[in-house]
């Protein structure tokens, strides 16, 4: 089975970069990325390729090479579905905010809408690929909808979860640890559909890194991978609090532990807490699945990873309040960073949002600088929490385009994202323009304590 036309529904952090790389590596395949968000599609089609809506190192160059050759961005979803041999579903699957499973289960309404739209439009056989992170057995729900509402069309459902780390997404796509493809391994049609997707990735991924499984194993593998990674972050963050009480340094502990070949050094970097679109959502999903099967101990185990992460964020904010003489009311706190990690403009579940929210509840005035996050996004993040009237967020929060302006006349500076540029700032100049005593809170272990204390800062860092 040769794939000539691919459609991807969803032009976000997964769909956009993944399809751009597939288009670049497979010039004989036409790839169309569709979305109902006209503003987002317009940004993907911007003549200045640097204005595409997602910032990832190397992405704009790839889009620039493939766009209008065999990579297209469109709002005409029906047309793209009709032409496609293979359809990737890459829409948002947020945690439910209502009803059964509220706060834990994945909300699959967008997935179902996609399935019904495919069923309505499709006139010939399609391979439908789950790219969004989904709970186990979603493929069965997709198949039920497609088989029972379609036009006599035959569908094969594949699971092809993404394992992208934002900030290194292009690198992860170009040189993946593994590509996982799950499908119906018991039928010839299922095997043929899986091979069609294997053939696409084989353009650049070595055969030994392409794994094929049954669809259920593929779906669960994605949740499990993210749960294990998040667990490591929460584990080292739990030790960071103990380090602060005992005089140990969490970086030294992490280095010693990470040199054990059975453990390894990755994801042992202590910080103000993990964020992003995947970790919390996927663990909560795992908790909900475990509870739905009556596995309370399993659910409690994984939920503790989230509890520890929430504690770390609140603990950082509480420390700022306590250090600033038990009140931040009316005090200017400078935030360096708002994205959940460096080299991305994604702010979903960013620790900065929750630290800011806590400090705003304490009547602080917050001024923010992030090199890639817009003022519009900062206010959208704070408004989403519904902690206070939107006009109050705009009254007490300011977003500026210069880190020195942000820090000027502040009582304290807090580093919330590990952007490289923050290491190279003129910290002496920042200190001179702050109110004294000048407090510096390093939530990312980015700066050297000794050098900052020599300048005159009252310096506090996670885990030391």
C-alpha positions in Angstrom: 0.0 0.0 0.0 1.6 3.3 -1.2 0.5 6.4 0.6 0.3 9.5 -1.7 -1.7 11.9 0.4 -1.7 12.5 4.2 -4.0 14.7 6.1 -3.3 15.7 9.7 -6.2 17.2 11.7 -4.7 19.5 14.3 -1.9 22.1 13.6 -0.6 22.3 17.1 2.7 21.3 18.9 2.5 17.7 17.7 0.8 17.9 14.3 2.7 20.8 12.9 6.3 19.7 13.6 5.6 16.0 12.9 4.0 16.7 9.5 6.7 19.1 8.6 9.4 16.5 9.1 7.4 13.8 7.2 6.9 16.2 4.3 10.6 17.1 4.2 11.7 13.4 4.4 9.0 12.1 2.0 8.9 14.6 -0.9 6.7 12.2 -3.0 3.9 12.4 -0.4 1.5 15.4 -0.2 1.0 16.4 3.4 -1.9 18.7 4.4 -2.3 20.0 7.9 -5.8 21.3 8.7 -7.3 23.1 11.7 -10.5 25.0 12.4 -8.4 27.8 13.9 -8.0 30.3 11.0 -5.5 32.5 12.9 -3.2 29.5 13.5 -3.3 28.3 9.9 -2.6 31.9 8.7 0.4 31.9 11.0 1.7 28.6 9.5 1.3 30.2 6.0 2.9 33.5 6.9 5.4 34.6 4.2 8.0 35.1 6.9 8.6 31.6 8.0 10.0 32.8 11.3 6.4 33.8 12.3 5.0 30.3 12.4 3.0 29.8 15.6 5.3 27.2 17.2 8.8 28.0 18.3 11.1 25.0 18.1 14.8 25.2 17.1 15.2 24.2 13.5 11.4 24.0 12.7 11.1 27.2 10.6 13.8 26.0 8.3 12.1 22.7 7.7 8.7 24.3 7.1 10.3 26.8 4.7 11.8 24.0 2.7 8.7 21.9 2.4 5.9 24.4 2.4 4.0 24.8 -0.9 6.2 22.0 -2.3 4.4 19.1 -0.6 3.5 20.6 2.8 0.2 22.6 3.0 -1.7 24.3 5.8 -5.4 24.7 5.3 -8.8 25.3 7.1 -10.6 23.2 4.4 -10.8 20.0 6.5 -13.4 18.2 4.4 -11.3 18.5 1.2 -8.1 17.2 2.9 -10.0 14.2 4.5 -11.5 13.4 1.1 -8.1 13.3 -0.7 -6.1 11.5 2.0 -5.1 7.9 2.1 -3.9 8.3 5.7 -5.4 10.6 8.3 -3.5 11.6 11.5 -5.6 12.8 14.4 -3.6 15.3 16.4 -6.2 17.3 18.3 -6.2 18.4 21.9 -7.2 15.8 24.5 -7.4 18.0 27.7 -8.3 16.7 31.1 -12.0 16.8 31.7 -13.3 19.8 33.7 -16.8 18.4 34.1 -18.8 15.3 34.8 -17.6 11.8 35.4 -13.8 11.7 35.6 -13.6 15.4 36.2 -10.0 16.5 36.9 -8.5 13.1 35.8 -10.0 11.5 32.6 -9.1 12.7 29.2 -11.8 14.7 27.4 -12.3 12.9 24.1 -14.9 15.2 22.6 -12.5 16.6 19.9 -11.4 13.0 19.0 -15.0 12.0 18.6 -15.8 15.1 16.5 -12.9 14.2 14.2 -14.1 10.6 13.8 -17.6 11.8 12.9 -16.3 14.3 10.4 -14.1 11.6 8.8 -17.1 9.2 8.6 -19.2 11.9 7.0 -16.7 12.9 4.4 -14.8 9.7 3.5 -15.8 7.9 0.3 -12.9 5.4 0.0 -10.9 3.3 2.5 -8.7 5.2 5.0 -6.0 4.5 7.5 -6.7 6.6 10.6 -3.7 7.2 12.9 -4.1 8.3 16.6 -1.3 10.8 17.1 -2.8 12.5 20.2 -2.1 11.0 23.6 -5.1 8.9 24.4 -6.4 6.6 27.0 -6.2 2.8 26.4 -8.9 1.4 24.1 -9.7 4.8 22.4 -8.9 3.0 19.1 -11.9 0.8 19.7 -14.2 3.7 20.3 -12.9 5.4 17.1 -13.5 2.2 15.1 -17.1 1.9 16.4 -17.9 5.4 15.4 -16.3 5.1 11.9 -17.7 1.6 11.1 -21.3 2.6 12.2 -21.6 6.0 10.8 -19.6 5.8 7.6 -20.5 5.3 4.0 -19.5 1.6 3.7 -15.9 2.7 3.9 -13.3 0.4 5.5 -11.0 1.9 8.2 -7.8 0.7 9.8 -7.0 2.4 13.1 -3.4 2.7 14.1 -1.8 4.1 17.2 1.4 6.1 16.6 2.1 8.1 19.9 4.5 10.9 19.8 7.5 11.0 22.1 8.6 14.6 21.5 10.2 16.8 24.2 9.3 20.4 23.5 12.4 22.4 22.8 14.0 19.4 21.1 11.0 18.3 19.0 12.8 18.6 15.7 15.8 16.6 16.9 13.5 14.0 18.5 11.6 13.6 15.1 14.8 13.5 13.1 16.6 11.0 15.3 14.0 9.2 17.5 14.8 6.7 20.2 11.9 4.6 18.8 8.8 4.9 16.6 5.9 3.0 18.0 3.1 1.8 15.7 0.2 -0.2 17.1 -2.5 -1.8 15.0 -4.6 -4.9 14.3 -1.8 -7.5 14.2 -4.2 -10.4 13.7 -5.5 -9.5 10.2 -3.8 -9.0 6.9 -5.5 -5.6 6.4 -4.2 -4.5 9.8 -0.7 -5.6 9.0 -0.8 -3.9 5.6 -1.9 -0.6 7.2 0.9 -0.8 9.8 3.4 -1.5 7.0 2.2 1.6 5.1 3.1 3.7 8.1 6.4 1.8 8.7 7.3 2.6 5.1 6.9 6.3 5.7 9.1 6.4 8.8 11.6 4.1 7.0 12.6 7.0 4.8 14.9 8.2 7.7 14.4 6.0 10.8 16.5 2.7 11.0 14.3 -0.4 10.9 15.4 -1.6 14.4 14.0 1.6 16.0 10.5 1.1 14.5 8.4 -1.1 16.8 5.1 -2.6 15.9 2.7 -3.8 18.6 -1.0 -4.4 19.2 -2.9 -1.1 19.4 -3.6 -1.4 23.2 0.1 -1.8 24.0 1.0 1.2 21.9 -1.6 3.4 23.6 -0.6 2.4 27.1 3.2 2.7 26.3 2.8 6.4 25.8 1.1 7.0 29.1 3.6 4.8 30.9 6.6 6.5 29.4 5.4 10.0 30.5 4.5 8.6 33.9 8.0 7.2 34.4 9.7 10.4 33.3 7.5 12.6 35.6 8.0 10.2 38.4 11.8 10.8 38.2 11.3 14.5 38.3 9.0 14.3 41.4 11.5 11.9 43.0 14.4 14.3 42.8 12.2 17.2 43.7 11.1 15.3 46.9 14.8 15.0 47.7 15.4 18.7 47.0 13.3 19.7 50.1 15.3 17.2 52.2 18.6 18.7 50.9 17.5 22.2 51.9 16.9 21.0 55.5 20.1 18.9 55.8 22.7 21.1 54.1 23.1 18.7 51.1 23.0 20.0 47.5 20.5 18.3 45.3 22.7 18.7 42.2 25.5 16.8 43.9 23.0 14.1 45.0 21.6 13.8 41.5 25.0 13.5 40.0 26.0 10.8 42.4 22.8 8.9 41.9 22.8 9.4 38.1 26.3 7.8 37.7 24.7 4.5 38.7 24.3 2.8 35.3 21.0 1.2 36.5 19.5 4.7 37.1 21.1 7.1 34.6 21.3 10.9 34.8 18.4 12.0 32.7 15.4 13.7 34.3 17.1 14.1 37.6 17.3 17.9 37.4 15.5 19.4 40.3 13.4 22.5 39.7 10.3 24.4 40.7 8.3 21.6 39.1 7.4 20.0 35.8 4.9 21.5 33.3 3.9 20.9 29.7 0.9 19.4 28.1 1.7 15.8 28.7 3.0 14.8 32.1 0.2 15.9 34.4 -2.5 15.0 31.9 -1.2 11.6 31.2 -0.6 10.6 34.8 -4.1 11.8 35.8 -5.4 9.7 32.9 -3.4 6.7 34.2 -4.9 7.3 37.6 -8.4 7.4 36.2 -7.9 4.2 34.2 -6.5 2.4 37.3 -9.5 3.6 39.5 -12.0 2.6 36.8 -10.6 -1.0 37.1 -10.7 -0.8 40.9 -6.9 -0.7 41.2 -6.8 1.9 44.0 -3.3 1.2 45.1 -2.0 1.7 41.6 -4.0 4.9 41.3 -2.7 6.2 44.6 0.9 5.4 43.7 0.8 7.5 40.5 -1.3 10.3 41.9 1.5 10.9 44.4 3.7 12.0 41.5 1.2 14.8 40.8 0.8 15.7 44.5 4.6 16.1 44.9 4.8 18.3 41.8 2.0 20.6 43.1 3.8 20.8 46.4 7.0 21.8 44.8 5.4 24.8 43.0 3.6 26.0 46.1 6.7 25.5 48.3 8.7 27.8 46.0 6.0 30.5 46.2 5.7 30.1 50.0 9.5 30.5 50.3 9.3 33.8 48.4 6.6 35.1 50.8 8.4 33.9 54.0 11.8 35.3 52.8 10.3 38.7 52.0 9.4 39.2 55.7 6.2 37.2 55.5 4.4 39.6 53.1 4.6 40.4 49.4 1.6 42.7 49.4 2.3 45.6 47.1 5.8 44.3 46.4 7.1 44.0 42.9 8.3 40.5 42.0 10.1 40.0 38.7 9.5 36.8 36.8 12.2 35.7 34.3 10.5 33.0 32.2 6.9 31.9 31.7 7.2 29.0 29.3 7.2 25.6 31.0 10.8 25.0 29.7 13.4 26.7 27.5 13.3 26.6 23.7 9.6 26.5 23.5 6.7 29.0 23.6 4.4 26.5 25.1 3.1 27.5 28.6 0.7 24.7 29.3 0.8 23.7 33.0 3.9 25.9 33.4 5.1 26.2 37.0 5.3 30.0 36.5 1.5 30.2 36.2 0.9 28.6 39.6 3.7 30.4 41.4 2.2 33.7 40.0 -1.3 32.8 41.0 -0.2 32.1 44.6 1.7 35.3 44.8 -1.2 37.3 43.3 -3.4 35.8 46.1 -0.9 37.3 48.5 -1.4 40.7 46.8 2.0 40.9 45.0 2.6 42.9 41.9 4.2 40.7 39.2 6.2 41.8 36.2 7.1 39.2 33.6 9.7 38.7 30.8 9.9 35.6 28.6 11.7 35.7 25.2 9.1 33.7 23.4 5.8 34.0 25.2 3.4 36.8 24.4 1.5 39.1 26.8 -1.8 37.7 25.4 -0.7 34.2 26.4 0.3 35.2 29.9 -3.1 36.7 30.6 -4.9 33.7 28.9 -3.1 31.4 31.3 -3.9 33.4 34.4 -7.5 34.0 33.4 -8.0 30.2 32.8 -7.5 29.6 36.5 -10.4 31.9 37.3 -8.8 32.7 40.6 -9.8 36.4 40.4 -11.5 38.8 38.0 -9.7 39.2 34.7 -9.4 43.0 35.2 -7.5 42.3 38.4 -4.9 40.2 36.6 -4.4 43.0 34.1 -4.0 45.5 37.0 -1.5 43.6 39.0 0.5 41.8 36.2 2.7 43.5 33.6 4.5 41.8 30.7 7.6 43.6 29.3 10.0 42.9 26.4 13.2 43.6 28.3 14.6 41.6 31.3 16.3 44.7 32.8 13.1 46.7 32.8 11.3 43.8 34.5 13.9 43.6 37.3 14.1 47.4 37.8 12.8 48.5 41.3 11.8 45.0 42.1 12.0 43.5 45.6 12.8 40.0 44.2 13.7 38.2 41.0 12.4 34.7 40.4 13.8 32.5 37.6 11.0 30.2 36.4 12.3 29.0 33.0 15.9 27.9 32.3 16.4 30.1 29.2 20.2 30.3 28.4 20.1 34.0 28.1 19.3 34.5 31.8 22.8 33.1 32.7 24.4 35.9 30.6 22.5 38.8 32.0 24.4 41.7 33.6 23.5 40.6 37.1 25.5 43.4 38.7 23.4 46.0 36.8 20.2 44.2 37.8 21.3 44.2 41.5 22.1 47.9 41.4 18.6 48.7 40.1 16.7 46.6 42.6 15.4 47.5 46.1 17.6 46.3 48.9 17.9 43.8 50.3 17.8 42.3 46.7 16.4 38.7 46.7 17.1 36.2 43.9 15.1 33.0 43.8 16.5 30.4 41.3 13.8 27.9 40.5 15.8 26.2 37.8 19.3 25.9 39.4 20.6 28.0 36.5 22.9 30.4 38.4 26.0 30.1 40.5 25.3 30.9 44.1 28.8 32.2 45.0 29.0 34.7 42.2 25.5 36.1 42.9 26.2 36.4 46.6 29.4 38.2 45.9 27.4 40.8 43.9 25.2 41.2 47.0 22.1 39.2 46.3 20.2 37.3 49.0 20.3 34.0 47.0 17.9 31.1 47.2 17.9 28.0 45.0 15.9 24.8 44.9 17.6 22.0 46.7 20.5 23.8 48.4 
